[in-house]
Amino acid sequence: MKSAMKKKNLVVLKVKGIQDDKQLYLHQKEAMMALDHSIMNKDNKRFAGLVVLPTGGGKTETAVRWVLKNVINHNKKVIWLAHRRELIEQAFASVEKNAITALVDKRKHFNCRIISGEHGSASTIECNDDFIIASKDSLYRGLHHLQEKWLKYHKEVFLVIDEAHRATAKTYRKIMESIDKSAKKFQVIGLTATPFRTAQYEKGLLKKVFPNDIVYQVSLRTLISRGILAQPILKTLQTYINVAEDVSEEEAQLIEKNDTIPSDIAKFIAKNKIRNNRIVQEYIDNKAEYGKTLIFAVSQTHAVVLNKLFQERGIRSEYVISNGTDLFGKGIVSDSNKEKIKRFKENGLDVLINVNILTEGTDIPDTQTVFLTRPTTSEILMTQMVGRALRGEQAGGTKNAYIVSFVDDWQNKIAWITPEKLYVGQGVWQDCENNPASFRRLLPLKQIEQFAKIADDSIDTTELEKIEFIKTVPLGFYSFSLEKINEDGSTFNKSCEVLVYENNKTAFKKLMDKLTEFYSIPNAEGAKKIAEIFADAEDLSIISFLASFGFYSSNDSPTINLIDDVKDIVSHFEANRTAPPYIEFKEREQVNLSIIAQKVYDMELGGKKKKEFIDEVWLRNSFLQAYFNHNKLYFRKAIDNELLKLEEPELYSA
């Protein structure tokens, strides 16, 4: 950090004497003009509004530049709130980069304080801090320090909330209330890609936090149509490699928290011949379609091994690896690496493999495809990796961008971030024919155990076999994440997917309506009663509560982890006062065995012809394979069971 002097978690940023060399996109200019119109041209002593830009649209850069020019430049104070370390570090990097005279021409330097579990506590805050970038938990725990050391001296405060759709949570509201009581002038801007994920009542809840509503909004589809972003085409490929057989729950939490794969697992992945050849073959089979391809590898060893395999197959490839890291762990690019990157830019290479080095800052606009061969629990890192291929035609990039994920079997132990989670609901096209993993990884292992029971002749599965097969296939799922606390006080995100079936869809709807009613009013008696029920160590009170909504009234589908799932849903309501997003399985009919069995029955297939027909169905339907965990025995047993229902219906009538 040449422009900064670091003292503990305080950085004195010197304003660089250069004119602006950043070419903003139209939507960024529009957003900044909208902020000017909404805030600067009015005497708004109290203002709270939202800026909505899609993933990859430059939310952080837009907000930082506006705040530096209109707040810091005029000796006013800023607090930037985020909920994860990566977001905090991304915000700081943008502030440091944009500390230039084109934006800040009235100051020579300003103080930037970073508050988080990793960087420093709120107790370090000083009166002359200009720009505080903080984790919402650390600042919430140290609100008294903020009040006594900072707020009492500054009566005009500007607050930015990153990922603002989370701002209905208690921690955010308490921080805002504390600032509001102290400041004579308090203005808030929330940044988000997804302001209203589900029903209309969510808009009402956010409207209470951001009463001035949306200041500016642009959709992913608009940025794609303008050619600013390429059309993402998501493709997920299973490796069928089990890499987490011996990973404990504690180790899984550490992996999620630190986004670091243990060295023994990383070594296993890097040297796995089947996995590596699968990656190389995928590129070779689709070379014309994929074009210039950037690969994110697990480790340096992995990069070297992949590079050798590509070159042996006649592909012009190279690898670049980090030569040390800077203050925040970002890879440093050596001269050798720069030369390889230059060759890739100038089309001297088809494939460039990298480790922790090309996630941000390096401009390779015409990259057509990204291979994600390393998993991550960081939404920021995933955004950065995917973003390497999302430069649209107007920005010197491509019309379409292929994002190819290679998914290992982690036995549902770790909540990896996926491209689908970044873009769900935003009109992104998925290569569904080759994308069964997004369906399969949402199925709990206990559901797979149901198939295993059917295949085991020693277990009585009479009642289970009576259920119409399609009713055992989920209709969809509630998808959300919860912030959990480790024993050391640090936080990690737990990814939750609650499956919904035909027999409990109505019950879930009634439950969501009731919880929404209870939690829409702060400190309501209904919410307190819910908290009491779910704080009870005995599950009987929870079972009684769930039964009142119609759960347990039908055996038409397996009830798996229902109590734990509902506990997670209640935790989501306690944090957000709103229902989690619901995502529907549109491919459900592809695993309807009743239809397949009916065809076998109607065509009177038997013996060899029956086997050939079923084999053909199995081979051409990747969703069936994914649903049955790629175990053909489970599939055959389930088909035979459905055929028996057609041939001997009286056996199932009792």
C-alpha positions as CSV (number, residue, x, y, z in Angstrom):
1,M,0.0,0.0,0.0
2,K,2.2,2.8,-1.3
3,S,-0.5,5.4,-0.8
4,A,-1.3,4.4,2.8
5,M,0.4,4.5,6.2
6,K,-0.9,1.7,8.3
7,K,-1.2,2.0,12.1
8,K,-3.0,-0.9,13.6
9,N,-6.5,-0.8,11.9
10,L,-6.1,2.9,10.9
11,V,-5.0,3.7,7.4
12,V,-4.1,7.3,6.5
13,L,-5.0,7.6,2.8
14,K,-3.1,10.2,0.8
15,V,-5.1,11.6,-2.1
16,K,-3.2,10.8,-5.2
17,G,-2.7,13.8,-7.5
18,I,-4.0,12.3,-10.7
19,Q,-7.0,13.0,-12.8
20,D,-9.7,10.4,-13.3
21,D,-8.8,7.6,-15.7
22,K,-11.9,5.6,-14.9
23,Q,-14.5,5.3,-17.7
24,L,-17.8,4.8,-15.9
25,Y,-20.7,2.9,-17.5
26,L,-23.9,4.6,-18.3
27,H,-25.8,2.9,-15.4
28,Q,-23.1,4.0,-12.9
29,K,-23.4,7.6,-14.1
30,E,-27.1,7.3,-13.9
31,A,-26.9,6.0,-10.4
32,M,-24.6,8.8,-9.3
33,M,-26.9,11.4,-10.9
34,A,-29.8,9.9,-9.1
35,L,-28.0,10.2,-5.8
36,D,-27.2,13.8,-6.6
37,H,-30.8,14.5,-7.3
38,S,-32.2,12.6,-4.3
39,I,-29.7,13.8,-1.7
40,M,-27.4,16.7,-2.7
41,N,-30.1,18.9,-4.2
42,K,-32.4,18.7,-1.2
43,D,-32.0,19.5,2.5
44,N,-32.6,16.0,3.6
45,K,-31.9,15.8,7.3
46,R,-33.2,12.3,7.3
47,F,-32.8,10.2,4.1
48,A,-32.6,6.4,3.5
49,G,-32.8,5.0,0.0
50,L,-31.6,2.0,-2.0
51,V,-29.3,1.7,-5.0
52,V,-30.0,-1.6,-6.8
53,L,-27.4,-2.9,-9.3
54,P,-27.0,-6.6,-10.3
55,T,-24.1,-8.8,-9.4
56,G,-21.2,-7.6,-11.5
57,G,-22.7,-4.1,-12.0
58,G,-20.2,-2.3,-9.9
59,K,-22.2,-1.4,-6.8
60,T,-19.2,-0.8,-4.5
61,E,-17.3,1.2,-7.1
62,T,-20.3,3.5,-7.8
63,A,-21.1,4.1,-4.1
64,V,-17.4,4.7,-3.1
65,R,-16.8,7.2,-5.8
66,W,-20.0,9.1,-5.0
67,V,-19.2,9.2,-1.2
68,L,-15.6,10.3,-1.7
69,K,-16.7,13.2,-4.0
70,N,-19.8,14.3,-2.1
71,V,-19.1,13.5,1.6
72,I,-15.4,12.9,2.3
73,N,-14.3,15.7,0.0
74,H,-16.4,18.1,2.2
75,N,-14.9,17.0,5.5
76,K,-18.0,15.0,6.4
77,K,-18.1,11.5,8.0
78,V,-18.9,8.1,6.6
79,I,-19.6,4.7,8.0
80,W,-19.7,1.7,5.7
81,L,-21.4,-1.4,7.1
82,A,-21.0,-4.9,5.7
83,H,-21.6,-8.4,7.2
84,R,-18.5,-10.3,6.0
85,R,-14.7,-9.8,5.9
86,E,-14.5,-10.0,2.1
87,L,-17.0,-7.2,1.7
88,I,-15.1,-5.0,4.1
89,E,-11.8,-5.6,2.3
90,Q,-13.4,-5.0,-1.1
91,A,-14.8,-1.7,0.2
92,F,-11.4,-0.6,1.5
93,A,-9.6,-1.5,-1.7
94,S,-12.1,0.6,-3.7
95,V,-11.7,3.6,-1.3
96,E,-7.9,3.4,-1.6
97,K,-8.0,3.1,-5.4
98,N,-10.4,6.0,-5.8
99,A,-8.6,8.4,-3.4
100,I,-7.7,10.7,-6.3
101,T,-7.9,14.5,-6.8
102,A,-10.6,14.1,-9.5
103,L,-12.9,13.0,-6.6
104,V,-11.3,14.5,-3.6
105,D,-9.8,17.9,-4.6
106,K,-10.3,19.7,-1.3
107,R,-8.2,17.3,0.9
108,K,-4.7,16.0,0.9
109,H,-5.5,12.9,3.0
110,F,-8.1,11.3,5.2
111,N,-8.3,8.7,7.9
112,C,-9.9,5.3,7.2
113,R,-10.6,3.0,10.1
114,I,-11.3,-0.7,9.6
115,I,-13.4,-2.4,12.3
116,S,-13.9,-6.2,12.3
117,G,-12.9,-9.4,14.1
118,E,-9.8,-9.7,12.0
119,H,-8.8,-6.0,11.8
120,G,-9.6,-4.3,15.1
121,S,-12.4,-3.7,17.6
122,A,-14.7,-0.6,17.9
123,S,-12.6,0.4,21.0
124,T,-9.9,1.7,18.6
125,I,-12.2,4.3,17.1
126,E,-10.9,7.8,17.4
127,C,-12.7,11.2,17.0
128,N,-10.8,12.2,13.8
129,D,-11.6,9.0,11.9
130,D,-13.2,10.1,8.6
131,F,-14.2,6.9,6.9
132,I,-15.1,3.9,9.1
133,I,-15.5,0.6,7.3
134,A,-17.0,-1.9,9.8
135,S,-18.6,-5.3,10.1
136,K,-22.0,-4.8,11.5
137,D,-21.4,-7.3,14.3
138,S,-18.2,-5.7,15.5
139,L,-19.8,-2.2,15.4
140,Y,-22.9,-3.5,17.1
141,R,-20.9,-5.0,20.0
142,G,-19.0,-1.7,20.3
143,L,-21.9,0.8,19.9
144,H,-20.9,2.5,23.2
145,H,-17.4,3.2,21.8
146,L,-18.9,4.6,18.6
147,Q,-21.2,6.8,20.6
148,E,-18.6,8.1,23.1
149,K,-15.6,8.4,20.9
150,W,-17.1,9.5,17.6
151,L,-20.8,10.2,17.3
152,K,-20.9,12.8,20.1
153,Y,-18.4,14.9,18.1
154,H,-20.0,14.6,14.6
155,K,-23.6,15.7,14.0
156,E,-23.7,14.9,10.3
157,V,-23.2,11.2,9.3
158,F,-23.5,9.3,6.0
159,L,-24.1,5.6,6.3
160,V,-23.7,3.0,3.5
161,I,-25.1,-0.5,4.0
162,D,-23.7,-3.2,1.7
163,E,-26.0,-6.1,0.9
164,A,-28.8,-3.9,2.2
165,H,-31.6,-6.5,1.8
166,R,-30.2,-7.8,5.2
167,A,-30.8,-4.4,6.8
168,T,-34.1,-5.5,8.5
169,A,-32.0,-7.5,11.0
170,K,-31.8,-6.3,14.6
171,T,-28.1,-5.5,14.5
172,Y,-28.5,-3.1,11.5
173,R,-31.6,-1.4,13.0
174,K,-29.9,-0.9,16.4
175,I,-26.8,0.7,14.8
176,M,-29.1,3.0,12.7
177,E,-31.2,3.9,15.7
178,S,-28.1,4.8,17.7
179,I,-26.7,7.1,14.9
180,D,-30.2,8.6,14.3
181,K,-30.5,9.6,18.0
182,S,-27.1,11.4,18.0
183,A,-26.9,12.9,14.5
184,K,-28.7,16.1,13.5
185,K,-28.3,15.0,9.8
186,F,-28.3,11.3,9.0
187,Q,-28.4,10.0,5.5
188,V,-28.3,6.3,4.4
189,I,-27.8,4.5,1.2
190,G,-28.3,0.8,0.9
191,L,-26.6,-1.3,-1.8
192,T,-28.1,-4.5,-3.1
193,A,-28.6,-6.7,-6.1
194,T,-31.8,-8.3,-4.7
195,P,-34.0,-5.8,-2.8
196,F,-37.2,-7.9,-2.8
197,R,-36.5,-11.6,-3.1
198,T,-40.0,-12.9,-2.5
199,A,-43.5,-11.6,-1.7
200,Q,-44.7,-8.1,-1.6
201,Y,-44.6,-7.8,2.2
202,E,-40.8,-8.0,2.1
203,K,-40.9,-4.7,0.2
204,G,-42.9,-3.3,3.1
205,L,-40.3,-4.4,5.7
206,L,-37.4,-2.8,3.7
207,K,-39.5,0.3,3.2
208,K,-39.5,0.8,6.9
209,V,-35.7,0.8,6.9
210,F,-35.4,2.7,3.6
211,P,-38.5,5.0,3.6
212,N,-37.2,6.9,0.5
213,D,-37.4,3.6,-1.4
214,I,-35.3,2.9,-4.5
215,V,-33.1,5.8,-5.6
216,Y,-31.8,4.0,-8.7
217,Q,-32.3,0.5,-10.1
218,V,-31.1,-1.3,-13.2
219,S,-31.6,-5.0,-14.1
220,L,-29.1,-7.7,-15.1
221,R,-31.2,-8.0,-18.3
222,T,-30.7,-4.3,-19.1
223,L,-26.9,-4.5,-18.6
224,I,-26.8,-7.6,-20.9
225,S,-28.9,-5.9,-23.5
226,R,-26.6,-2.8,-23.4
227,G,-23.6,-5.1,-24.0
228,I,-22.1,-4.1,-20.7
229,L,-22.4,-7.6,-19.3
230,A,-22.2,-10.8,-21.3
231,Q,-25.1,-13.3,-21.1
232,P,-23.9,-15.8,-18.4
233,I,-24.5,-19.4,-19.4
234,L,-24.1,-21.6,-16.3
235,K,-23.0,-25.2,-16.7
236,T,-22.4,-27.5,-13.8
237,L,-20.4,-30.8,-14.1
238,Q,-20.2,-33.5,-11.5
239,T,-16.7,-35.0,-11.0
240,Y,-18.1,-37.9,-8.9
241,I,-15.0,-37.5,-6.6
242,N,-15.7,-37.9,-2.9
243,V,-13.3,-35.5,-1.2
244,A,-14.8,-35.1,2.2
245,E,-15.3,-38.6,3.6
246,D,-13.2,-37.9,6.8
247,V,-14.1,-34.2,7.2
248,S,-15.7,-33.6,10.6
249,E,-18.4,-31.0,11.4
250,E,-15.8,-28.8,13.2
251,E,-13.4,-29.0,10.2
252,A,-16.3,-28.2,7.8
253,Q,-17.1,-25.1,9.8
254,L,-13.5,-23.9,9.7
255,I,-13.4,-24.5,5.9
256,E,-16.6,-22.4,5.5
257,K,-15.3,-19.7,7.8
258,N,-11.8,-19.3,6.3
259,D,-12.6,-20.4,2.7
260,T,-9.5,-22.6,2.8
261,I,-9.3,-26.2,1.7
262,P,-7.1,-28.3,4.0
263,S,-3.7,-29.2,2.5
264,D,-4.3,-32.9,2.4
265,I,-7.7,-32.5,0.5
266,A,-6.2,-29.9,-1.8
267,K,-3.3,-32.3,-2.6
268,F,-5.8,-35.1,-3.3
269,I,-7.9,-32.9,-5.6
270,A,-4.8,-31.5,-7.4
271,K,-3.4,-35.0,-8.2
272,N,-6.7,-36.8,-9.0
273,K,-6.2,-38.1,-12.5
274,I,-9.9,-38.7,-13.2
275,R,-10.9,-35.3,-12.1
276,N,-8.1,-33.5,-14.0
277,N,-8.7,-35.4,-17.3
278,R,-12.4,-34.6,-17.0
279,I,-11.5,-30.9,-16.8
280,V,-9.2,-31.1,-19.8
281,Q,-11.6,-33.2,-21.9
282,E,-14.5,-30.8,-21.2
283,Y,-12.4,-28.0,-22.8
284,I,-11.3,-30.1,-25.8
285,D,-14.8,-31.3,-26.5
286,N,-16.1,-27.7,-26.6
287,K,-13.1,-25.8,-27.7
288,A,-14.8,-23.9,-30.5
289,E,-17.6,-22.9,-28.1
290,Y,-15.6,-22.0,-25.1
291,G,-12.8,-20.0,-26.8
292,K,-10.4,-18.1,-24.6
293,T,-10.7,-19.8,-21.3
294,L,-9.5,-18.8,-17.8
295,I,-9.2,-21.6,-15.2
296,F,-9.2,-21.1,-11.4
297,A,-7.2,-24.0,-9.9
298,V,-7.1,-25.3,-6.3
299,S,-3.4,-24.9,-5.7
300,Q,0.0,-24.3,-7.4
301,T,0.4,-28.1,-7.8
302,H,-3.0,-28.3,-9.4
303,A,-2.1,-25.5,-11.9
304,V,1.1,-27.2,-12.9
305,V,-0.6,-30.6,-13.4
306,L,-3.5,-29.2,-15.4
307,N,-1.1,-27.2,-17.6
308,K,1.0,-30.3,-18.4
309,L,-2.2,-32.2,-19.4
310,F,-3.4,-29.4,-21.6
311,Q,-0.1,-29.1,-23.4
312,E,0.2,-32.8,-23.9
313,R,-3.2,-32.6,-25.7
314,G,-1.9,-29.8,-28.0
315,I,-3.6,-26.9,-26.2
316,R,-1.7,-23.6,-25.9
317,S,-1.8,-23.2,-22.2
318,E,0.2,-21.6,-19.4
319,Y,-0.2,-21.1,-15.6
320,V,0.3,-18.1,-13.3
321,I,0.7,-18.4,-9.6
322,S,1.0,-15.8,-6.8
323,N,4.5,-14.8,-5.6
324,G,3.5,-13.7,-2.1
325,T,0.6,-11.6,-1.0
326,D,-0.1,-8.0,-0.1
327,L,-1.7,-6.6,3.1
328,F,-5.1,-8.2,2.5
329,G,-3.9,-11.5,1.0
330,K,-4.2,-10.6,-2.7
331,G,-1.8,-12.3,-5.0
332,I,1.2,-10.3,-6.3
333,V,1.9,-10.6,-10.0
334,S,5.6,-11.2,-11.0
335,D,7.2,-10.2,-14.3
336,S,7.1,-13.8,-15.5
337,N,3.4,-13.9,-14.8
338,K,2.8,-10.6,-16.5
339,E,4.4,-11.9,-19.7
340,K,2.1,-14.9,-19.7
341,I,-1.0,-12.8,-19.1
342,K,0.2,-10.5,-22.0
343,R,0.3,-13.6,-24.3
344,F,-3.1,-14.6,-23.2
345,K,-4.5,-11.1,-23.9
346,E,-2.9,-11.1,-27.3
347,N,-4.4,-14.6,-28.1
348,G,-1.0,-16.3,-27.9
349,L,-2.6,-18.8,-25.5
350,D,-5.9,-20.6,-25.5
351,V,-6.0,-21.4,-21.8
352,L,-4.6,-19.6,-18.8
353,I,-4.6,-21.4,-15.4
354,N,-4.2,-19.4,-12.2
355,V,-4.2,-19.6,-8.5
356,N,-5.3,-16.6,-6.3
357,I,-4.1,-14.1,-8.8
358,L,-6.6,-13.2,-11.5
359,T,-9.7,-12.6,-9.4
360,E,-9.7,-8.9,-9.7
361,G,-7.8,-6.0,-11.2
362,T,-6.4,-7.7,-14.3
363,D,-8.2,-6.7,-17.4
364,I,-8.8,-9.5,-20.0
365,P,-12.0,-8.3,-21.6
366,D,-12.5,-11.0,-24.3
367,T,-12.3,-14.0,-21.9
368,Q,-15.1,-16.2,-23.2
369,T,-15.2,-18.9,-20.5
370,V,-14.3,-19.5,-16.9
371,F,-13.6,-22.9,-15.5
372,L,-14.3,-23.1,-11.7
373,T,-12.2,-26.1,-10.6
374,R,-11.8,-24.8,-7.1
375,P,-14.8,-24.4,-4.7
376,T,-15.3,-21.3,-2.5
377,T,-17.5,-20.3,0.4
378,S,-16.9,-16.6,-0.5
379,E,-19.6,-14.8,-2.4
380,I,-17.1,-12.0,-3.2
381,L,-14.5,-14.5,-4.6
382,M,-17.2,-16.2,-6.7
383,T,-18.3,-12.9,-8.0
384,Q,-14.8,-12.0,-8.9
385,M,-14.0,-15.3,-10.6
386,V,-17.3,-15.3,-12.6
387,G,-16.7,-11.6,-13.4
388,R,-13.6,-12.4,-15.4
389,A,-15.8,-13.6,-18.2
390,L,-18.8,-11.2,-17.9
391,R,-17.4,-8.3,-19.8
392,G,-19.9,-7.5,-22.5
393,E,-19.4,-6.5,-26.1
394,Q,-19.7,-2.8,-25.4
395,A,-16.9,-3.2,-22.9
396,G,-14.6,-5.1,-25.3
397,G,-15.8,-8.5,-24.2
398,T,-18.1,-11.1,-25.6
399,K,-21.9,-11.6,-26.1
400,N,-22.1,-14.9,-24.1
401,A,-20.0,-16.1,-21.2
402,Y,-19.7,-19.7,-20.2
403,I,-19.3,-20.3,-16.5
404,V,-18.4,-24.0,-16.0
405,S,-18.4,-25.4,-12.5
406,F,-16.7,-28.7,-11.6
407,V,-18.5,-30.0,-8.5
408,D,-17.0,-32.6,-6.2
409,D,-19.0,-34.7,-3.6
410,W,-18.5,-33.0,-0.3
411,Q,-21.4,-35.0,1.2
412,N,-23.5,-31.9,1.8
413,K,-21.0,-30.9,4.6
414,I,-20.1,-27.5,3.3
415,A,-22.2,-24.6,2.0
416,W,-20.2,-23.7,-1.1
417,I,-21.2,-20.6,-3.0
418,T,-22.3,-21.4,-6.6
419,P,-22.8,-19.2,-9.7
420,E,-26.5,-20.2,-9.5
421,K,-26.8,-18.6,-6.1
422,L,-25.4,-15.3,-7.5
423,Y,-27.8,-15.1,-10.4
424,V,-30.9,-17.1,-9.3
425,G,-34.1,-15.3,-10.4
426,Q,-32.2,-12.8,-12.6
427,G,-33.0,-14.5,-16.0
428,V,-29.7,-16.3,-16.4
429,W,-29.8,-19.2,-18.7
430,Q,-28.5,-22.5,-17.3
431,D,-27.3,-25.5,-19.3
432,C,-30.0,-27.7,-17.8
433,E,-29.2,-30.8,-19.8
434,N,-25.8,-30.9,-18.3
435,N,-26.7,-29.3,-15.0
436,P,-28.2,-31.9,-12.7
437,A,-25.8,-31.0,-9.9
438,S,-27.8,-27.9,-9.0
439,F,-30.8,-30.2,-8.4
440,R,-29.0,-33.1,-6.8
441,R,-27.0,-31.1,-4.2
442,L,-30.2,-29.8,-2.7
443,L,-31.4,-33.3,-1.8
444,P,-30.5,-34.4,1.8
445,L,-28.6,-37.6,2.2
446,K,-31.5,-39.0,4.1
447,Q,-33.7,-38.8,1.0
448,I,-31.1,-40.9,-0.8
449,E,-31.3,-43.4,2.1
450,Q,-35.0,-43.8,1.2
451,F,-33.9,-45.3,-2.2
452,A,-31.4,-47.5,-0.5
453,K,-34.1,-48.9,1.8
454,I,-36.3,-49.7,-1.3
455,A,-33.3,-51.5,-2.8
456,D,-32.6,-53.5,0.4
457,D,-34.8,-56.6,0.5
458,S,-34.2,-57.2,4.2
459,I,-36.0,-53.9,5.2
460,D,-39.8,-53.7,5.3
461,T,-40.6,-50.7,3.1
462,T,-44.2,-51.5,2.4
463,E,-45.6,-48.1,3.6
464,L,-42.9,-46.2,1.8
465,E,-43.5,-48.1,-1.5
466,K,-47.2,-47.2,-1.4
467,I,-46.5,-43.5,-1.9
468,E,-46.8,-42.3,-5.5
469,F,-43.3,-41.7,-6.6
470,I,-43.7,-38.2,-7.8
471,K,-44.9,-37.2,-4.3
472,T,-41.4,-38.0,-3.0
473,V,-39.9,-35.5,-5.4
474,P,-39.7,-31.9,-3.9
475,L,-41.8,-29.1,-5.5
476,G,-39.1,-26.6,-4.6
477,F,-37.2,-25.2,-1.7
478,Y,-36.7,-22.2,0.6
479,S,-33.2,-21.0,0.2
480,F,-31.4,-18.7,2.6
481,S,-28.3,-18.4,4.8
482,L,-27.9,-17.9,8.5
483,E,-25.1,-16.2,10.3
484,K,-23.7,-18.5,13.1
485,I,-21.2,-17.8,15.8
486,N,-18.2,-20.0,16.4
487,E,-16.9,-20.7,19.9
488,D,-14.2,-18.0,19.4
489,G,-16.8,-15.4,18.7
490,S,-16.2,-15.2,14.9
491,T,-19.0,-15.7,12.5
492,F,-19.7,-18.0,9.6
493,N,-22.6,-18.5,7.2
494,K,-24.7,-21.6,7.2
495,S,-26.5,-22.3,3.9
496,C,-30.0,-23.6,4.3
497,E,-32.3,-25.3,1.8
498,V,-35.6,-26.4,3.1
499,L,-37.4,-28.9,0.8
500,V,-41.1,-28.5,0.1
501,Y,-43.3,-31.5,-1.0
502,E,-46.9,-31.8,-2.2
503,N,-48.1,-32.9,1.1
504,N,-46.6,-30.1,3.2
505,K,-46.8,-27.2,0.7
506,T,-50.0,-25.9,2.2
507,A,-48.6,-26.3,5.7
508,F,-45.5,-24.3,4.9
509,K,-47.7,-21.6,3.3
510,K,-49.7,-21.3,6.5
511,L,-46.6,-21.3,8.6
512,M,-44.9,-18.6,6.5
513,D,-48.1,-16.4,6.7
514,K,-48.3,-16.8,10.5
515,L,-44.6,-16.1,11.0
516,T,-44.9,-13.0,8.7
517,E,-47.8,-11.8,10.7
518,F,-45.9,-12.2,14.0
519,Y,-42.6,-10.8,12.9
520,S,-43.8,-7.9,10.8
521,I,-44.3,-5.9,14.1
522,P,-41.2,-5.4,16.2
523,N,-41.3,-7.0,19.7
524,A,-44.8,-8.4,19.0
525,E,-46.3,-10.9,21.5
526,G,-46.7,-13.5,18.8
527,A,-42.9,-13.4,18.0
528,K,-42.1,-13.7,21.7
529,K,-44.3,-16.8,21.9
530,I,-42.6,-18.4,18.9
531,A,-39.2,-17.7,20.5
532,E,-40.4,-19.4,23.7
533,I,-41.6,-22.5,21.8
534,F,-38.3,-22.9,19.9
535,A,-36.1,-22.2,22.9
536,D,-37.7,-25.2,24.6
537,A,-35.3,-28.1,24.8
538,E,-38.2,-30.5,24.3
539,D,-39.3,-31.1,20.7
540,L,-42.8,-32.0,21.8
541,S,-43.9,-28.4,22.0
542,I,-42.4,-27.8,18.5
543,I,-44.2,-30.8,17.1
544,S,-47.5,-29.6,18.6
545,F,-46.9,-26.2,17.0
546,L,-46.1,-27.6,13.6
547,A,-49.1,-30.0,13.7
548,S,-51.4,-27.0,14.1
549,F,-50.5,-25.9,10.6
550,G,-51.1,-29.4,9.1
551,F,-47.6,-30.9,9.2
552,Y,-47.6,-34.7,10.1
553,S,-51.1,-35.1,8.7
554,S,-50.0,-37.1,5.6
555,N,-47.4,-39.7,4.8
556,D,-47.4,-39.0,1.1
557,S,-43.7,-38.0,1.2
558,P,-40.8,-38.4,3.5
559,T,-40.5,-35.9,6.4
560,I,-36.8,-35.2,6.7
561,N,-35.2,-32.9,9.3
562,L,-38.5,-31.0,9.6
563,I,-37.9,-29.7,13.1
564,D,-34.4,-28.5,12.3
565,D,-35.6,-27.0,9.1
566,V,-38.3,-25.0,10.8
567,K,-35.9,-23.9,13.5
568,D,-33.7,-22.4,10.7
569,I,-36.7,-20.7,9.2
570,V,-37.6,-19.2,12.6
571,S,-34.0,-18.0,12.9
572,H,-34.3,-16.3,9.5
573,F,-37.5,-14.5,10.6
574,E,-35.8,-13.4,13.9
575,A,-32.9,-11.9,11.9
576,N,-34.8,-10.5,8.9
577,R,-38.5,-10.3,9.9
578,T,-39.4,-11.8,6.6
579,A,-39.9,-15.1,4.8
580,P,-36.9,-16.7,3.0
581,P,-37.0,-16.9,-0.9
582,Y,-38.8,-19.9,-2.4
583,I,-37.4,-21.5,-5.5
584,E,-39.4,-23.9,-7.6
585,F,-38.0,-27.1,-9.2
586,K,-39.1,-26.6,-12.9
587,E,-37.5,-29.9,-13.9
588,R,-39.6,-32.0,-11.5
589,E,-41.5,-33.9,-14.2
590,Q,-38.3,-35.3,-15.6
591,V,-38.1,-37.6,-12.6
592,N,-41.7,-38.8,-12.7
593,L,-41.3,-42.6,-12.6
594,S,-45.0,-43.2,-12.9
595,I,-44.9,-41.9,-16.5
596,I,-41.9,-44.1,-17.4
597,A,-43.5,-47.1,-15.8
598,Q,-46.8,-46.5,-17.6
599,K,-44.9,-46.5,-21.0
600,V,-43.3,-49.8,-20.1
601,Y,-46.7,-51.2,-19.1
602,D,-48.6,-49.8,-22.2
603,M,-45.9,-51.1,-24.6
604,E,-45.9,-54.5,-22.9
605,L,-42.1,-54.4,-22.7
606,G,-40.4,-57.3,-21.0
607,G,-37.0,-59.0,-20.8
608,K,-34.4,-57.5,-23.1
609,K,-36.6,-54.9,-24.6
610,K,-37.6,-53.6,-21.2
611,K,-34.0,-53.4,-20.1
612,E,-33.0,-51.6,-23.3
613,F,-35.8,-49.0,-22.9
614,I,-35.0,-48.4,-19.2
615,D,-31.3,-48.1,-20.0
616,E,-32.0,-45.6,-22.7
617,V,-34.2,-43.5,-20.3
618,W,-31.4,-43.6,-17.7
619,L,-28.6,-42.6,-20.0
620,R,-30.4,-39.7,-21.7
621,N,-31.9,-38.2,-18.5
622,S,-29.1,-36.6,-16.4
623,F,-31.7,-35.4,-13.8
624,L,-32.8,-39.0,-13.1
625,Q,-29.2,-39.9,-12.6
626,A,-28.6,-37.0,-10.3
627,Y,-31.8,-37.7,-8.3
628,F,-30.8,-41.3,-7.7
629,N,-27.3,-40.3,-6.7
630,H,-26.0,-42.0,-9.9
631,N,-27.0,-45.4,-8.4
632,K,-28.8,-47.3,-11.2
633,L,-29.9,-50.0,-8.7
634,Y,-32.1,-47.5,-6.8
635,F,-33.6,-46.4,-10.1
636,R,-34.4,-49.9,-11.3
637,K,-36.0,-50.9,-8.0
638,A,-38.1,-47.8,-8.0
639,I,-39.3,-48.5,-11.6
640,D,-40.1,-52.0,-10.7
641,N,-42.1,-50.8,-7.7
642,E,-44.1,-48.4,-9.9
643,L,-44.8,-51.2,-12.4
644,L,-46.0,-53.5,-9.6
645,K,-48.6,-50.8,-8.6
646,L,-49.9,-50.8,-12.2
647,E,-49.9,-54.6,-12.5
648,E,-51.2,-55.4,-9.0
649,P,-53.0,-52.2,-7.7
650,E,-55.0,-54.2,-5.1
651,L,-51.7,-54.9,-3.2
652,Y,-51.5,-51.1,-2.5
653,S,-55.1,-50.4,-1.8
654,A,-55.1,-51.4,1.9
